[in-house]
Amino acid sequence: MKNTVAVLAISSLLAFSACKKKESTVKPSDKTEILQPDKLVVDSVKVSDSTKIGDSLTVSFTSKLLVFPSLKEKKLLDSIYIYDEGIKDFSKKGLETYLVNHKNEYFKSTEKESKDWLSDITYAQNWYTSSHMNLASNENDYMHIEYVWSSYEGGAHDNFGFSERVFDLKNNKKLELQDVTSMPKAKLESLLMKNLNKENSGTTDSNGDVQNSEMLLVEVIPATNNFYFDQKNLYFHYSPYEIAAFAAGDIVIPISWDELKGTLIAEFKERMKIK
């Protein structure tokens, strides 16, 4: 059974209840809010449902998509919903319809595939797939969305991951690393290794905190496009297994603006008011 890639905060994973009759809940939107000072209108649509397959398996689906009624550029919207292929209608109703269809297809395919292995499940299990789009920030026309996915479909543990994407609303495009800094990749990777332990992942053992470097699986930490930033740092986010053991969880590595001094792209530096 393959893992379904989807995005969701881990806290919501605990919200699923035990097996019950098929029950569907569609939450068309959270309250619309207008974020100051950029006047970006943000809404959302969420679909949650579960179904029982046989006597021993309950499968749950949860997914939330943000809705941006004030954004009209199709290329930008395609980039925002890049993990949800097939979306043509970016309205609230269109995204709700997409999620309901996606949920139905997931249940249908799971039930079909389960014919080959359902009899091997000897005790009651709850499987799930979940995804979330979270608006992390919107400052100086740079909109940061965090995509979180998680799933459990048998095995020793669930799986989860993160994707960070920043969108330049002024130029209607996804921001790339080269739009932020001209620092050579090798130098960035050197800084990533240097700063690896600056933010602890929270992993502990009998001796206390375990440093990220103790769980590293790679010799070079790649400078990827899975980044975001604030007034102090540029951050690179790595999901479990990407650079370290699963026990490390997800790892965030900061690189300060001072460390990137002299390489920041002029437009970015000006808009973020970095001195």
N, C-alpha and C positions, 0 to 999 in steps of 0.2 A: 504494500500500500504506500503509495508515494505521499510525501509531505505536501500539503497545499500551502503555497506561499501567500501569506496574508499579514496584515499589520495591526497590532493591538497592544496597549499598555498591559504589562504583566498582571497588574492588580485586578484587571477585569477577568483574568483567567479563572479566578477563584469564585466568580459569580455564578457559574453554571451549577444547577441543582442536579439531584439524582434523577434516574430514569423516570419518565412519566409519559403520558399520552402526548402525541404530537401537538405542539402548541406554537403558534406563530405570533410574534409581536413585531409590528412595523412602527418605528418611531420616525415620522417624516422629517422632523427637524428639532434641533435645540433652538432656543430663543435666538433670533437674529440679533447680532450686535454690530455696532459700528465702532471700529477701532480708531482712536485718535493718535496722531494727528493726520494720518493718511487717508481717512475716510474709506477704508476698505470694508465693504459689507461682506460678512461671513455668515453662512448658514450651514446646516449639516443634515444628513439623512442617515438613519441607522436601521439595520434589519437584524433581528435576532430570532432564531427558530431552532427547534430540535425535533428529531424523529427517532423512533425506536426501530431497530433492525433485528428481527429475531427476538429471542428471549434474553440475550446476554449483552447486547450492544445498543447504546444510545449515542447518537451523533448530533453535535451541536454546531451551529453556524452563527457567527456574529461579525458584522462588518459595518464600519462607519466611514462615510465619505464627507469631506467638506464640500460646501457649495459656495460659489463665488458669483453671485448675480451681477456684480459690477465689472467683472472681467469679460471682455468680448473677443479678444484675440485668439483665434482657434489654435494657432501654433503653440501659444503659451498654455492654453488649456490642455492640449494634447500632452504637453510635457508634464503638467501637474498630475494628470491621471495616467501616467505612463505605465503604472503597474496594473491597470485595469483596461486591458485591450478590448476594443469593441465598443467603447462609449462614443456615441455620436451626438447625443442630446445632453448638454451640460446643465440643463435646468434641474431644479429640485425634483420634479416629477420624473424627468428622464433618468436621473441617477438612481432614484428609488426603484424604478422599473428594472434598471440594470442589476441592482443588488438582489431583488427578488428573483430574477431569472438566474443569476449566478448561484444563489442559494439552492434553487430547485435543481439545477444541473449538478451541483455538488452532492446533494442527497441521492439523486438518480444514479450518478456514477458510482457512489459508494455502495449503494444497494446492489448494483449490478456486479461489481467486483467482489463483493462479500460472499457471493455464492461459492467462490473457490476456497475460502478460508474461514468462513463464519463458524463452521463446526469445530474448528480448532480452539475457539475461545471457550474456556471452561469456567469462567466466572464473569460476573457483571462488570462491564467496562464503560467508561464515558470517554468518547473521543470528541475532538473539537477542531475547528479551524477558526481563526479570528484575525481581524485586521482593523487597523485604526489609522486615520489621518489626523494628526494633531497640529494645530497652528501654534508654533513655538514662539514666534515673534514677527513683528512687521515694523521695521524702523528704516527711515530714509529710503523708502521704496524698495527695500530688500525684504522679501517675505520668506521666512524659514518654516518649512513644513517637515515634521518628523513622521515617517511612516514606520509603524511597528507591526510586526506579524508574529503569530505564534500558532502552534498546532501540536496535537498529540494524536497519533494514530498507531498506537502500540509501541512496544519497546521499553527501554529502561527509564526514559524521561521525555518530557516535551521538548520542543525546539522553538527558538525565537530569534528574532533578528531586527535590526534597525537600518533605516536608510534616511539620511539627511539630505534635503534638497533645498537650495536657496534660489529664489526667483527674483530677477531684476524687473520689477513692475514698471520702471521708467522706460526700459528698452524692450519689454515684452519677451524675455528669454530666461532660460535657466542660467544661473551664474556658474561659470566654470572656474577651476582653480587658477587658470592663467588670467582671469579677470581680476583676481585679487593680488597675486604676487608673481614676479618674474624669477623668483629664486629657482635655481636648477633643482631638478627632482632629487638628485643625489644629496644635495645639501639639506633639503627638506627631510629626507629620510634619515639623515644623520641627526637632525634636531629631534625627530620623532623618537629615535632610540635614546637620545639623551634625556628626553622628558617623559619617558615611559612610566616612571613611577610617581609622577607629580600628582596624579589623581588616582587614588586607590580604588580598585573595583569593588571592594567590600568583602573579598574572600578572606576567610580566616581558617586556621587550624588550631590544634591544641596549644600551639605556642603564640597565638595571636594573629595579627594581620599578616597576610601573605602578599608580598610585592608582585606586581604584574610581571616583572622580569623573571621571576622564579617559575612562571608558567608559560613563558614564551615558546612558540613552536617554530618561529622563523628566524632567519639570520638577518633579514632586512625587513623593516616595517614599511610597507608601501604607502606612498603619499597618494591617496585615492581621491575621488570626487565626492566621497561621503564625508562632507565637512560642513561646518557652520561657524558662526563667529558672534562675538559681542564687542563691547567697548574695550576689552582688555586683551582678548586672545582669539586666535584661529584654532578651532577644535577639529580633530579627526576622530571619527567614531567607528569602532570595530565590533562586529557581532561575534558571538561565540564561535570558536574554531577558526575564525578568520586569521588571527595571529597568535592565539593562545588557547590553552586547554579549555574545555567546556566549563570546568570548575571556576575559571576566571570570570565567567559571565561576559558582559559587554565591557569594552574598555574605551575610555575617552582620553585622548592625549592632547594637551594644549601646547600651542606655540605662541608666545607673546608677540605683540606688535613690535616691541623693541628688538626681538630676535630677527624680525623680518624687515628691520629698518633699512631703507635704501632700495628695497625691492618691491614695495607696494605700488600698485598701479595708480596713477595720478587720480583718475576719476573716482575709483573706489576710496582712496584715502581722503579725498575732498568730501565725498558724500557721507562718509562715516565720521568725519571730523577728527581724524587721527593726527596727532601732532608728532 
